[in-house]
Amino acid sequence: MTTALTLYNGALRELGERKLASLSENTEPRRVLDDVYAAGLKYCLEKGHWKFAQRASKLSYTPSYTAPFGYSRQFVKPSDLVKVSKVCQDEYFNTPLLQYSDEGGFWFADLDDIYISYVSNDSAYGLDLTMWPETFVLFVERYLATRILTRLKQNRTDLADMLKLTKDARLDALSKDAMAGPTTFLPTGSWVGSRGGGGGNGGRRDRGGRGGLIG
């Protein structure tokens, strides 16, 4: 079973370091892993639309919000949001929402309710380590190894090798994840978002397009 301790030890194994007996062990490897662990897990979750971390939510507008202009409804982003996969008009996620704006911790639209699917770092979703596929576990272990390597080994050549291994592990994890479920709409990219309908601060009334698919 995957735990914080097994992830620590997996990262240390990648570097040829001694395993930890516990997370309370008073050693430098444990301390440097403590420093990078939480941010490292969030970073890895941000690198894909992982199916094991997906959460769907219905968001209702904020009644107290009065729009000064543009879209009339404000929606507060979930606190466990890591990466948006879909923003839709219907609960079955068949109709993408093309007219909305993404500004800071809020979305704005002209609907009373919107439906989102997203990568979550809630303890019952993305941070439920027992749900992680082995390919994702390896990706996280190798990423953590890259974050601590120079603090333990002071060797830039080793870092280049570990970065390559981490990239390979990420691509493998993404490939396996893509085969684990049905094809769906491609999430709005940063270019589309910057043009309008997919979000961004510019042009609340512009339209975006979502013609692609993801696995």
C-alpha positions as CSV (number, residue, x, y, z in Angstrom):
1,M,0.0,0.0,0.0
2,T,1.3,3.4,-0.9
3,T,2.0,5.7,2.0
4,A,4.1,8.8,2.6
5,L,6.8,6.5,4.0
6,T,6.8,4.3,0.9
7,L,7.0,7.4,-1.3
8,Y,9.9,8.8,0.7
9,N,11.7,5.4,0.5
10,G,10.9,5.2,-3.3
11,A,12.6,8.5,-3.8
12,L,15.6,7.5,-1.8
13,R,15.8,4.2,-3.6
14,E,16.0,6.1,-6.9
15,L,19.0,7.9,-5.5
16,G,20.7,4.8,-4.0
17,E,20.1,6.1,-0.5
18,R,19.3,4.1,2.6
19,K,15.6,3.6,3.4
20,L,13.9,5.3,6.3
21,A,12.5,3.2,9.2
22,S,9.8,5.8,9.9
23,L,8.8,9.4,9.2
24,S,10.1,10.4,12.6
25,E,13.7,9.3,11.8
26,N,16.1,12.2,12.6
27,T,18.1,12.2,9.4
28,E,18.8,14.7,6.6
29,P,17.1,12.7,3.9
30,R,13.9,12.7,5.9
31,R,14.1,16.4,6.6
32,V,14.7,17.4,2.9
33,L,11.8,15.2,1.8
34,D,9.6,16.8,4.4
35,D,10.4,20.2,2.7
36,V,9.3,19.1,-0.7
37,Y,6.6,16.5,-0.1
38,A,3.4,18.5,-0.1
39,A,4.3,20.8,-2.9
40,G,5.7,17.8,-4.9
41,L,2.4,15.9,-4.7
42,K,0.4,18.9,-5.8
43,Y,2.9,19.4,-8.7
44,C,2.5,15.8,-9.9
45,L,-1.3,16.1,-9.7
46,E,-1.2,19.2,-11.8
47,K,0.6,17.3,-14.6
48,G,-2.4,15.4,-15.9
49,H,-6.1,14.9,-15.9
50,W,-5.7,11.8,-13.7
51,K,-8.9,9.7,-13.5
52,F,-8.2,8.5,-10.0
53,A,-8.2,12.2,-8.8
54,Q,-11.3,13.4,-10.8
55,R,-14.1,15.0,-8.9
56,A,-17.4,16.3,-10.3
57,S,-19.3,19.2,-8.6
58,K,-22.4,21.3,-9.2
59,L,-21.7,24.9,-8.4
60,S,-24.5,27.4,-7.7
61,Y,-24.0,31.1,-8.1
62,T,-23.2,33.5,-5.2
63,P,-26.5,35.2,-4.4
64,S,-24.8,38.2,-2.8
65,Y,-22.7,39.0,-5.9
66,T,-23.8,41.9,-8.1
67,A,-22.0,42.2,-11.4
68,P,-20.7,45.6,-12.4
69,F,-20.8,44.5,-16.0
70,G,-20.5,41.4,-18.1
71,Y,-21.5,38.0,-16.8
72,S,-24.2,38.2,-14.1
73,R,-23.3,35.1,-12.0
74,Q,-20.3,34.5,-9.8
75,F,-19.1,31.0,-8.8
76,V,-16.5,30.2,-6.1
77,K,-13.8,27.7,-7.1
78,P,-13.6,24.6,-4.9
79,S,-10.8,24.8,-2.3
80,D,-9.5,21.4,-3.5
81,L,-9.2,22.4,-7.1
82,V,-5.9,21.5,-8.7
83,K,-6.6,21.4,-12.4
84,V,-9.8,21.9,-14.4
85,S,-10.9,19.1,-16.7
86,K,-14.4,20.3,-17.8
87,V,-16.7,23.2,-17.3
88,C,-20.2,22.3,-18.6
89,Q,-23.8,23.4,-18.6
90,D,-25.3,20.0,-17.8
91,E,-24.9,17.4,-15.1
92,Y,-24.0,14.7,-17.6
93,F,-21.1,16.8,-19.0
94,N,-22.3,16.6,-22.5
95,T,-22.5,20.3,-23.2
96,P,-19.3,22.3,-22.6
97,L,-19.8,25.8,-21.3
98,L,-18.2,28.1,-23.9
99,Q,-19.1,31.5,-22.5
100,Y,-17.6,32.1,-19.1
101,S,-14.7,33.9,-17.5
102,D,-12.0,32.7,-15.2
103,E,-10.7,35.3,-12.8
104,G,-8.7,34.5,-9.7
105,G,-10.7,32.3,-7.3
106,F,-13.9,32.7,-9.3
107,W,-15.7,31.8,-12.5
108,F,-18.3,34.1,-14.0
109,A,-21.2,33.1,-16.3
110,D,-24.8,33.8,-17.1
111,L,-26.2,30.5,-15.7
112,D,-27.5,29.8,-12.2
113,D,-25.6,26.6,-12.0
114,I,-22.5,25.2,-13.7
115,Y,-21.0,21.7,-13.6
116,I,-17.3,21.1,-13.3
117,S,-15.0,18.1,-13.4
118,Y,-11.5,18.6,-12.0
119,V,-8.4,17.1,-10.5
120,S,-8.9,17.3,-6.7
121,N,-6.3,17.2,-3.9
122,D,-8.9,16.2,-1.4
123,S,-7.9,13.3,0.8
124,A,-10.8,11.2,-0.7
125,Y,-9.6,11.9,-4.3
126,G,-6.1,12.9,-5.5
127,L,-4.5,12.6,-2.1
128,D,-6.0,9.2,-1.4
129,L,-2.7,7.4,-1.9
130,T,-4.4,4.0,-1.9
131,M,-6.1,4.9,-5.2
132,W,-2.9,5.7,-7.0
133,P,-1.8,3.5,-9.9
134,E,1.7,2.1,-9.7
135,T,2.8,4.2,-12.7
136,F,1.7,7.4,-10.9
137,V,3.5,6.2,-7.8
138,L,6.7,5.8,-9.7
139,F,6.3,9.3,-11.3
140,V,5.9,10.9,-7.8
141,E,8.8,9.0,-6.4
142,R,11.1,10.1,-9.2
143,Y,9.9,13.7,-9.1
144,L,10.6,13.8,-5.3
145,A,14.0,12.4,-6.0
146,T,14.7,15.2,-8.5
147,R,13.8,17.7,-5.8
148,I,16.2,16.4,-3.2
149,L,19.0,15.1,-5.3
150,T,21.3,18.1,-5.3
151,R,20.8,18.5,-1.6
152,L,22.0,15.0,-0.9
153,K,24.4,14.3,-3.7
154,Q,25.6,17.7,-5.1
155,N,25.8,16.1,-8.6
156,R,24.3,17.9,-11.6
157,T,25.0,14.9,-13.9
158,D,22.9,12.7,-11.8
159,L,20.1,15.3,-11.8
160,A,20.0,15.3,-15.6
161,D,19.6,11.6,-15.6
162,M,16.9,11.7,-12.9
163,L,15.0,14.4,-14.8
164,K,14.9,12.1,-17.9
165,L,13.7,9.2,-15.8
166,T,11.0,11.3,-14.3
167,K,9.8,12.5,-17.6
168,D,9.6,8.9,-18.9
169,A,7.6,7.9,-15.8
170,R,5.2,10.8,-16.3
171,L,4.6,9.9,-19.9
172,D,4.0,6.3,-19.0
173,A,1.6,7.2,-16.3
174,L,-0.3,9.6,-18.6
175,S,-0.5,6.8,-21.3
176,K,-1.9,4.2,-18.9
177,D,-4.3,6.8,-17.4
178,A,-5.6,7.6,-20.9
179,M,-6.5,4.0,-21.5
180,A,-8.3,3.6,-18.1
181,G,-11.6,5.3,-19.1
182,P,-13.8,6.6,-22.0
183,T,-12.9,9.3,-24.4
184,T,-14.1,12.7,-23.4
185,F,-13.9,16.4,-24.3
186,L,-10.5,18.0,-24.4
187,P,-10.2,20.5,-21.5
188,T,-9.8,24.1,-22.7
189,G,-6.2,25.0,-23.2
190,S,-4.4,28.2,-22.2
191,W,-4.5,29.6,-25.7
192,V,-8.2,29.0,-26.1
193,G,-8.8,30.4,-22.6
194,S,-6.9,33.5,-23.4
195,R,-9.1,34.1,-26.4
196,G,-12.3,34.1,-24.4
197,G,-14.8,31.3,-24.0
198,G,-12.5,29.0,-22.0
199,G,-11.8,31.6,-19.3
200,G,-9.1,34.1,-18.7
201,N,-9.4,37.8,-17.9
202,G,-9.8,39.1,-21.4
203,G,-13.1,39.3,-23.3
204,R,-15.9,38.0,-21.2
205,R,-18.2,37.8,-24.3
206,D,-15.8,36.0,-26.6
207,R,-16.3,32.5,-27.7
208,G,-13.9,29.6,-27.4
209,G,-13.8,26.2,-29.1
210,R,-13.5,22.6,-27.8
211,G,-13.2,20.4,-30.8
212,G,-10.7,17.8,-29.5
213,L,-10.9,14.7,-27.4
214,I,-8.8,13.2,-24.6
215,G,-8.5,9.7,-23.4
